[in-house]
């Protein structure tokens, strides 16, 4: 368990408490720092860039206030992938658990007034760092993988199309060969009839006619027939190869069909950021029956916290929000390497050109005007959501 060494920052309003937590963790980790001066909290975070932030405050309200202050004053907070662990008292454990379930924070340890389970904090840090390693993986999202899997299903149709075209061409070639053979044989037969007529009219000596007829017969059998047989023999293996190829591709195509069927069950993750709960309900009503997994948060700070644990495939973000507006949140998201390519669609009741231009300049992929037009929202979300079929856009009139 001791083969990892994350950077840990212990934040507290009490220097003695912070030092006590530091000494407790020093048995298992070496990269531990403390932050106990509120005015220096942003600078401390930027200096140490922790993988795990331990909030060792005596009250939950102080921990929430500290972390919200970091979001407001520390630009590097959203750039630095990290996990948060709250040390709480027994009177606040239920509320802390609810906040963690809502993913405002990542984990908690019942710590005050006495820590009866010291290994629990150590284990929480190990688990946090393990999850963080998954987030730092630059591999494809599930929706991106599903998108590629769906495309595999197109291979079967393309293969059948090209096989049919190839076999048809083989058939056309064979028919052309047979037609040419009949035409040439007809010409040779015409020569034979002319020779016979010439012999009957004594225009040509009979022995010369017989010699020429024997030569024509030989020409038909040895030259014409042999060459056409050779052409037919050369074409036949092509048809056999095409049929053999179809059999050889049967198993991979079956796997492609299975992958495509599984991909159909993958729902792209759409993060909805809006301080108006009614807007969440409207969007859920419009998109609820579609193939999306909706995550709803009420602020920019919550969005930045949530994207640390759930990498969305699309973000729908309100422009006007208190404390941290949509544009500021968008700019911070764009600086997170793992989220740099995630499309963000801004939403606002204001459709002035200046607002739209400002959003697009800040990195938005599109803009939606409230109140939403159902078909238009369907079209935009289908187009922007990674992993959706192009036909989804066509169905809803993109």
C-alpha positions in Angstrom: 0.0 0.0 0.0 3.0 2.3 0.5 4.1 2.5 -3.1 2.4 5.8 -3.7 3.4 9.2 -2.5 0.8 11.9 -3.3 1.2 15.6 -2.5 -1.0 16.3 0.5 -2.0 19.8 1.8 -3.7 19.9 5.2 -5.8 23.1 5.6 -7.0 24.3 8.9 -7.8 27.4 10.9 -5.7 26.0 13.8 -2.0 25.5 13.4 -1.9 22.9 16.2 -4.6 20.8 14.6 -2.9 21.0 11.2 0.4 19.9 12.7 -1.3 17.0 14.5 -2.8 15.7 11.2 0.5 16.2 9.5 2.3 14.1 12.1 -0.3 11.4 11.9 0.1 11.1 8.1 3.9 11.3 8.2 4.0 7.6 9.1 2.8 6.8 5.6 3.5 9.8 3.4 6.4 12.2 3.0 5.0 15.0 0.8 2.8 16.8 3.4 2.3 20.5 3.8 0.0 22.7 5.9 -2.0 25.8 5.3 -3.3 27.7 8.3 -3.4 31.4 7.3 -6.6 32.3 5.4 -5.0 35.1 3.4 -2.3 32.7 2.2 -4.6 29.8 1.3 -4.6 30.4 -2.4 -0.8 30.9 -2.5 -0.3 27.8 -0.5 -2.4 25.7 -2.9 -0.6 27.1 -5.9 2.8 26.5 -4.3 2.2 22.9 -3.3 -0.4 21.8 -5.9 -1.8 19.0 -3.8 -3.2 15.7 -5.1 -5.2 15.4 -1.8 -6.6 18.4 0.1 -7.4 17.5 3.8 -9.9 20.1 5.3 -9.1 19.9 9.0 -11.6 22.5 10.3 -13.5 22.1 13.5 -16.8 23.0 11.7 -18.3 22.0 8.4 -19.2 25.7 7.7 -15.6 26.7 8.0 -14.5 24.0 5.6 -17.1 25.0 3.1 -16.2 28.6 3.3 -12.5 27.8 2.9 -13.0 25.7 -0.2 -15.4 28.2 -1.8 -12.8 30.9 -1.2 -10.2 28.8 -3.0 -12.5 28.6 -6.0 -12.9 32.4 -6.0 -9.3 33.3 -5.5 -7.1 30.4 -6.7 -7.1 30.1 -10.5 -5.0 26.9 -10.3 -7.6 25.1 -8.2 -9.6 23.9 -11.2 -6.4 23.2 -13.2 -4.9 20.9 -10.5 -6.7 17.5 -10.4 -7.2 16.8 -6.7 -9.5 15.1 -4.1 -10.9 16.6 -1.0 -11.3 14.9 2.4 -13.2 16.5 5.3 -12.4 15.8 8.9 -15.7 16.2 10.7 -17.3 15.7 14.1 -20.1 13.3 14.9 -22.7 16.0 15.0 -22.1 16.9 11.4 -21.4 13.5 9.9 -24.8 13.1 8.3 -24.6 16.5 6.6 -21.0 15.8 5.4 -22.1 12.5 4.0 -24.8 14.2 2.1 -22.4 16.7 0.6 -20.0 13.9 -0.4 -22.9 12.0 -2.1 -23.7 15.2 -3.9 -20.0 15.3 -4.8 -19.3 18.7 -3.3 -16.5 16.9 -1.6 -15.0 13.5 -2.2 -14.7 11.8 1.2 -14.9 12.4 5.0 -13.4 10.9 8.1 -15.1 11.1 11.6 -12.2 12.8 13.3 -13.2 15.2 16.0 -13.0 15.5 19.0 -10.9 12.3 19.1 -9.7 10.2 16.2 -10.4 6.6 17.1 -9.6 5.3 13.6 -6.3 6.8 12.5 -5.8 4.2 9.6 -9.2 5.4 8.1 -7.6 8.8 7.1 -4.6 7.0 5.6 -6.9 4.7 3.7 -9.0 7.6 2.5 -5.9 9.3 1.0 -4.9 6.1 -0.8 -8.3 5.6 -2.2 -8.5 9.3 -3.2 -5.2 9.1 -5.0 -6.3 5.9 -6.8 -9.4 7.6 -8.1 -7.3 10.6 -9.1 -5.0 8.4 -11.2 -8.1 7.2 -13.1 -9.0 10.8 -13.9 -5.5 11.7 -15.0 -5.7 8.9 -17.5 -5.9 10.5 -21.0 -7.7 7.5 -22.5 -11.1 7.8 -24.2 -14.3 8.3 -22.4 -16.9 5.6 -22.4 -19.0 7.6 -24.8 -16.1 8.1 -27.2 -15.4 4.4 -27.1 -19.0 3.6 -27.8 -19.0 6.0 -30.7 -16.2 4.0 -32.4 -17.9 0.7 -31.5 -21.0 1.9 -33.3 -19.1 2.6 -36.4 -17.9 -1.0 -36.4 -21.4 -2.1 -37.2 -21.1 -0.3 -40.5 -18.3 -2.7 -41.6 -20.8 -5.5 -42.2 -22.9 -3.5 -44.6 -19.8 -2.2 -46.4 -18.3 -5.6 -46.7 -21.6 -7.1 -48.1 -21.9 -4.1 -50.5 -18.4 -4.6 -51.9 -18.7 -8.3 -52.0 -21.9 -8.1 -53.9 -20.3 -5.6 -56.3 -17.2 -7.9 -56.7 -19.3 -11.0 -57.3 -21.5 -9.1 -59.8 -18.4 -8.0 -61.7 -17.2 -11.6 -61.8 -20.6 -12.6 -63.2 -20.4 -9.8 -65.8 -16.9 -10.9 -66.8 -18.0 -14.5 -67.2 -21.0 -13.5 -69.3 -18.8 -11.3 -71.5 -16.3 -14.2 -72.0 -19.2 -16.5 -72.9 -20.7 -13.9 -75.3 -17.3 -13.3 -77.0 -16.8 -17.0 -77.3 -20.2 -17.4 -79.0 -19.5 -14.5 -81.3 -16.1 -15.9 -82.4 -17.6 -19.4 -82.9 -20.3 -17.8 -85.0 -17.7 -16.2 -87.2 -15.8 -19.4 -87.6 -19.0 -21.2 -88.4 -19.7 -18.6 -91.0 -16.3 -19.2 -92.6 -17.0 -22.9 -92.6 -20.4 -22.4 -94.4 -18.7 -20.1 -97.0 -16.0 -22.8 -97.6 -18.7 -25.4 -98.1 -20.6 -23.2 -100.5 -17.3 -22.6 -102.4 -16.6 -26.3 -102.6 -20.1 -27.0 -103.9 -19.8 -24.4 -106.7 -16.3 -25.7 -107.5 -14.9 -22.2 -106.9 -12.3 -23.7 -104.6 -10.8 -27.2 -104.9 -12.4 -29.7 -102.6 -9.1 -30.8 -101.1 -8.2 -27.2 -100.3 -11.6 -26.7 -98.6 -11.2 -29.9 -96.5 -7.7 -28.7 -95.4 -9.1 -25.3 -94.4 -12.0 -26.8 -92.6 -9.7 -29.0 -90.6 -7.6 -26.0 -89.8 -10.6 -24.0 -88.6 -11.7 -26.9 -86.4 -8.3 -27.1 -84.9 -8.3 -23.3 -84.4 -11.7 -23.6 -82.7 -10.6 -26.3 -80.3 -7.0 -25.5 -79.6 -6.8 -21.7 -79.8 -10.2 -20.3 -79.2 -11.7 -22.8 -76.7 -8.4 -23.1 -74.8 -8.0 -19.4 -74.4 -11.5 -18.8 -73.2 -11.2 -21.7 -70.8 -8.1 -20.1 -69.5 -9.9 -16.8 -68.9 -12.8 -18.6 -67.2 -10.4 -20.4 -65.0 -8.7 -17.2 -64.0 -12.0 -15.5 -63.1 -13.4 -18.4 -61.1 -11.0 -18.1 -58.1 -12.0 -14.5 -57.6 -15.6 -15.6 -56.8 -14.4 -18.4 -54.6 -12.0 -16.0 -52.8 -14.9 -13.5 -52.2 -17.1 -16.3 -50.7 -14.2 -17.5 -48.6 -13.5 -14.0 -47.3 -17.1 -13.7 -46.2 -16.8 -16.9 -44.1 -13.5 -15.7 -42.6 -15.0 -12.4 -41.6 -18.0 -14.0 -40.0 -16.6 -14.2 -36.4 -15.1 -10.6 -36.4 -18.4 -9.3 -37.8 -20.3 -11.0 -35.0 -18.0 -9.3 -32.5 -18.6 -6.0 -34.2 -22.4 -6.5 -33.9 -22.0 -7.4 -30.2 -19.9 -4.3 -29.6 -22.4 -2.1 -31.4 -25.3 -3.6 -29.3 -23.4 -2.8 -26.1 -22.5 0.7 -27.4 -26.2 1.4 -27.8 -26.6 1.1 -24.0 -24.0 3.8 -23.3 -25.4 7.1 -22.3 -23.3 10.2 -22.8 -22.9 12.2 -19.6 -24.4 15.7 -19.8 -23.6 18.2 -17.0 -26.2 20.9 -16.5 -25.0 23.9 -14.6 -27.7 26.4 -13.7 -28.7 28.1 -10.4 -32.4 27.9 -11.4 -33.8 24.5 -10.3 -36.8 25.0 -12.7 -34.4 25.1 -15.7 -33.0 21.7 -14.5 -36.5 20.3 -14.6 -37.2 21.7 -18.1 -34.0 20.3 -19.5 -34.6 16.9 -17.8 -38.1 16.9 -19.3 -36.8 17.6 -22.8 -33.8 15.3 -22.7 -35.0 12.8 -20.2 -36.2 10.2 -22.7 -33.1 10.5 -24.8 -29.9 8.5 -24.3 -28.2 10.9 -21.8 -27.2 10.6 -18.2 -27.9 14.1 -16.7 -26.0 15.5 -13.8 -27.3 18.7 -12.4 -25.4 21.3 -10.3 -26.4 24.8 -9.2 -23.2 26.8 -9.4 -19.9 27.2 -11.2 -18.0 26.0 -8.1 -20.1 22.8 -8.0 -19.4 22.3 -11.6 -15.7 22.6 -11.2 -15.9 20.2 -8.3 -18.1 17.7 -10.2 -15.9 17.6 -13.3 -13.0 16.4 -11.1 -14.9 13.1 -10.6 -17.2 12.8 -13.6 -15.7 13.7 -16.9 -18.8 14.8 -18.9 -19.3 14.4 -22.6 -21.2 17.7 -22.8 -21.7 20.7 -20.5 -24.8 22.9 -20.6 -24.0 26.0 -18.6 -26.0 29.1 -17.7 -24.3 32.4 -18.4 -25.7 34.4 -15.4 -25.0 32.7 -12.0 -24.1 34.2 -8.6 -20.5 34.1 -7.2 -18.9 32.6 -10.3 -20.7 33.2 -13.6 -20.8 30.8 -16.5 -18.1 32.6 -18.5 -15.6 32.4 -15.6 -16.5 28.8 -15.0 -16.1 28.1 -18.8 -12.6 29.7 -18.9 -11.5 27.6 -15.9 -12.8 24.4 -17.5 -11.0 25.2 -20.7 -7.7 25.2 -18.8 -8.2 21.7 -17.4 -6.2 19.4 -19.8 -8.6 16.5 -19.4 -11.6 18.6 -20.2 -10.1 20.8 -23.0 -12.0 19.1 -25.7 -15.4 18.7 -23.9 -18.0 20.8 -25.7 -19.7 23.5 -23.6 -23.0 25.0 -24.7 -23.9 28.2 -22.9 -27.5 29.1 -22.0 -29.1 32.4 -21.4 -32.3 34.4 -21.7 -30.3 37.1 -23.4 -29.6 36.5 -27.0 -27.8 39.7 -27.8 -25.0 39.3 -30.3 -22.4 40.6 -27.9 -23.3 37.9 -25.3 -23.1 35.1 -27.9 -19.8 36.4 -29.3 -18.3 36.6 -25.8 -19.3 33.1 -25.0 -17.9 31.7 -28.3 -14.6 33.6 -27.8 -14.4 32.1 -24.3 -14.4 28.6 -25.8 -18.1 27.7 -26.0 -19.1 25.3 -28.7 -22.7 26.6 -29.1 -25.3 28.9 -27.5 -28.9 28.1 -26.5 -31.6 30.8 -25.8 -34.1 30.4 -23.0 -36.9 29.5 -23.1 -35.7 26.4 -25.0 -37.3 25.3 -28.3 -37.5 21.5 -27.8 -36.5 20.4 -31.3 -33.6 22.9 -31.5 -32.2 21.8 -28.1 -32.5 18.2 -29.1 -30.6 19.0 -32.3 -27.8 20.9 -30.6 -27.3 18.3 -27.8 -27.3 15.4 -30.3 -24.7 17.2 -32.4 -22.4 18.1 -29.5 -22.7 15.0 -27.4 -19.8 12.7 -28.0 -20.9 9.2 -29.1 -24.3 10.0 -30.5 -25.4 8.8 -34.0 -25.6 11.4 -36.7 -29.1 10.1 -37.4 -30.2 11.5 -34.0 -29.7 15.0 -35.3 -31.6 14.2 -38.4 -34.5 12.9 -36.5 -34.9 16.1 -34.5 -34.3 18.4 -37.4 -30.8 19.5 -37.1 
